[in-house]
Amino acid sequence: MTDPTPRYVAFHGATRLCAGALAEVALAVKRAVEAGGAAVTVLDGATGRVVDLDLRGTDTEVAARYALLTEDTPKRGRPKLGVVAREVTLLPRHWDWLAAQPGGASVALRKLVETARKAEVSGQRSRVEIAYRFMSTLAGDLPDFEEASRALFAGDLERLDALLRAWPADVGDEVRRALLAT
């Protein structure tokens, strides 16, 4: 079972400062910045993208700001889905099956598409792209970055691991974690 809490990671240079839920990471970053650690980078573990944090206010205000962003609070009313109508051509037996599904054809098709998208996102290509985002953000200026990138995209994990060993341990560990995440 996967952890329902999104994972974020903060780096001070090439050293991992902390990892965890966004509210926890934001507080740790706030304390590090207040202690003089100005160059802190926060990355979203699910996408590998840099996250900008608003650290203004007290610890309680910062924690509350980011705790609210991670909660899934249901909204009242019908969601704005941005629905686009297009033609779909299917055989009569496909239409019969779709019509028999709870909610009808549209709901069944949306569920099928979402299931396929989630399977695709959790695939190896996505993990490689996330690992590359971590690498380019944290190690873009390290020796053999280009060679490590080639090994990553070629799927040569032995070569990649050998190159990662020459980098700061926390950076290499985060790239490996991104590759192995499910």
LINNORBEL-V292035 format. One record per residue. N is the residue number from 0. RES is the residue in one letter. PHI is phi in degrees with one decimal (* if undefined). D_FIRST is the distance of its C-alpha to the first C-alpha in whole Angstrom. Layout:
BEGIN
[[N	RES	PHI	D_FIRST] [N	RES	PHI	D_FIRST]]
END
This chain:
BEGIN
[[0	M	*	0] [1	T	-88.3	4] [2	D	-72.2	7] [3	P	-72.2	9] [4	T	-81.6	12] [5	P	-61.3	14] [6	R	-104.2	15] [7	Y	-122.2	18] [8	V	-135.3	21] [9	A	-114.6	24] [10	F	-121.5	27] [11	H	-107.7	30] [12	G	68.6	32] [13	A	-103.1	30] [14	T	-107.9	29] [15	R	-69.8	25] [16	L	-84.0	26] [17	C	-168.8	23] [18	A	-147.3	19] [19	G	156.0	17] [20	A	-67.1	17] [21	L	-58.7	20] [22	A	-63.0	22] [23	E	-64.0	22] [24	V	-64.6	23] [25	A	-59.7	26] [26	L	-65.9	27] [27	A	-64.8	27] [28	V	-66.1	29] [29	K	-57.7	31] [30	R	-65.5	32] [31	A	-65.9	32] [32	V	-65.7	35] [33	E	-65.0	37] [34	A	-85.3	37] [35	G	107.0	39] [36	G	-90.3	36] [37	A	-70.6	36] [38	A	-92.1	35] [39	V	-115.3	31] [40	T	-113.4	29] [41	V	-112.3	25] [42	L	-121.9	23] [43	D	-82.4	20] [44	G	-64.7	17] [45	A	-81.2	16] [46	T	-121.5	19] [47	G	81.8	21] [48	R	-85.1	24] [49	V	-71.2	26] [50	V	-115.4	26] [51	D	-90.6	29] [52	L	-114.5	29] [53	D	-96.5	32] [54	L	-101.0	32] [55	R	-70.9	35] [56	G	98.8	36] [57	T	-78.6	35] [58	D	-57.6	31] [59	T	-63.6	31] [60	E	-66.3	32] [61	V	-64.7	29] [62	A	-61.1	26] [63	A	-65.7	27] [64	R	-59.4	28] [65	Y	-88.7	24] [66	A	-69.0	22] [67	L	-66.4	24] [68	L	-69.2	23] [69	T	-92.5	19] [70	E	-78.5	19] [71	D	-97.9	19] [72	T	-91.7	22] [73	P	-66.8	23] [74	K	-99.0	27] [75	R	-78.7	30] [76	G	88.2	31] [77	R	-80.4	30] [78	P	-70.0	29] [79	K	-84.5	31] [80	L	-92.0	29] [81	G	66.9	32] [82	V	-64.9	32] [83	V	-122.5	34] [84	A	-84.8	36] [85	R	-142.0	37] [86	E	-81.2	38] [87	V	-125.8	36] [88	T	-107.2	38] [89	L	-134.7	36] [90	L	-75.6	38] [91	P	-55.2	39] [92	R	-65.6	36] [93	H	-67.7	34] [94	W	-62.3	35] [95	D	-61.5	35] [96	W	-63.5	32] [97	L	-61.6	31] [98	A	-64.5	33] [99	A	-80.8	32] [100	Q	-77.7	28] [101	P	-59.0	27] [102	G	90.0	29] [103	G	87.5	31] [104	A	-64.3	31] [105	S	-62.4	30] [106	V	-64.2	27] [107	A	-62.0	26] [108	L	-64.6	27] [109	R	-61.3	25] [110	K	-63.8	21] [111	L	-62.4	22] [112	V	-65.2	23] [113	E	-63.6	20] [114	T	-61.1	17] [115	A	-64.9	19] [116	R	-63.9	19] [117	K	-64.6	16] [118	A	-63.4	16] [119	E	-67.2	18] [120	V	-63.8	17] [121	S	-83.5	14] [122	G	-74.8	17] [123	Q	-61.5	19] [124	R	-59.0	21] [125	S	-63.9	19] [126	R	-63.6	18] [127	V	-64.3	22] [128	E	-65.0	23] [129	I	-65.0	21] [130	A	-60.5	22] [131	Y	-64.8	25] [132	R	-61.3	25] [133	F	-60.3	24] [134	M	-59.5	27] [135	S	-67.8	30] [136	T	-74.9	29] [137	L	-93.2	29] [138	A	-131.5	31] [139	G	-58.3	33] [140	D	-108.2	36] [141	L	-82.9	35] [142	P	-59.2	37] [143	D	64.3	36] [144	F	-60.1	34] [145	E	-62.8	35] [146	E	-65.3	35] [147	A	-64.8	31] [148	S	-63.4	30] [149	R	-60.9	32] [150	A	-63.5	30] [151	L	-60.7	27] [152	F	-73.7	28] [153	A	-83.1	30] [154	G	77.5	26] [155	D	-87.0	28] [156	L	-69.9	26] [157	E	-64.9	28] [158	R	-64.8	31] [159	L	-58.9	28] [160	D	-60.6	27] [161	A	-62.3	31] [162	L	-70.3	31] [163	L	-65.1	29] [164	R	-63.9	30] [165	A	-82.7	33] [166	W	-91.0	31] [167	P	-54.7	30] [168	A	-56.0	27] [169	D	-64.6	25] [170	V	-66.5	26] [171	G	-60.2	25] [172	D	-62.1	22] [173	E	-69.7	21] [174	V	-64.7	22] [175	R	-62.1	20] [176	R	-60.5	17] [177	A	-64.0	17] [178	L	-69.5	18] [179	L	-94.3	15] [180	A	-63.0	12] [181	T	-117.7	10]]
END
